[in-house]
Amino acid sequence: MVKERGQPTDAETRLRKQIVRLKELREKDKAELEQLRADVEGLVRVVNQLFLKKRKLLGLLSAPDPNVRALPFPYVPPQPG
């Protein structure tokens, strides 16, 4: 069509601009998805570290150690006086 007339129609021009915008959005979405995947990997590592720390602390609490004692939950500190 363009070759026959020498100029693109308004509809063709609008569609080409829309294609460019959609390609830009796709690239932006691709970058955002990559970042989200990296964030998930980091969060999984943190959750695993916290789980291991919790398990270690629970092990300390269950061991007969006079220096460690469990506080009632919820803990209410004694009132002065």
Residue, then its C-alpha position, 0 to 999 in steps of 0.5 A: m500500500v505504501k509503495e503505491r501511494g508513496q505515503p503511509t495512511d494515518a491508520e498505518t502511521r498510528l499502528r506503527k507508533q502503537i507497535v513501537r510503544l508496545k515493543e517498549l512496554r514489552e522490554k520494560d515488562k521484561a526488565e521488571l520480570e527479571q528484577l522480580r525473579a532476582d528479588v524472589e531468589g534473594l527473599v528465599r535465601v533470607v527466609n532460609q536463613l531465618f528458618l535456620k536461625k529459628r531452629k538454632l534458637l529453639g534448640l538452645l531453648s530446649a537444651p538444659d542451660p541455666n543461662v537461657r530460659a523461656l519467657p512467657f508469651p506474651y511477655v509482660p515485664p514486672q512493674p516497678g514498685 
